[in-house]
Amino acid sequence: MRTYEMRVYTLRSKAAVEFYASTVYPRHLSNFGLFGVEAHGLWTKKDDVAHRMFVLVSYAEGDDPREVSQRYIQSPEAVHDARGFDVADILGVESTILVPSASSPLK
């Protein structure tokens, strides 16, 4: 079973959210697979004054999400994906490892 993670990114501004969602995230989609990461969606909250993005990803069975994330963040692929984006605009990242219920379709 894959390990699912909900990542909540808090960004500096609405413009940063829009750039990340429309430019950086699509670039991630072409590189995540190289690291065993599967993207399941990116959401924002309507009228969110906190400028957050909610990202659901999963990792191959047995992989440590923290280790995979670090390996990806330090990779040339991540640097390429983030070109044109000021990473200082990421004010915080909250990570929650999700455990599916027995009836969950995502397992």
Secondary structure, DSSP 8 states (H G I E B T S, - for coil): --EEEEEEEEES-HHHHHHIIIIIHHHHHHHGGGGTEEEEEEEE-TT-TT-EEEEEEEE-TT--HHHHHHHHHTSHHHHHHTTT--GGGEEEEEEEEE---TT-S--
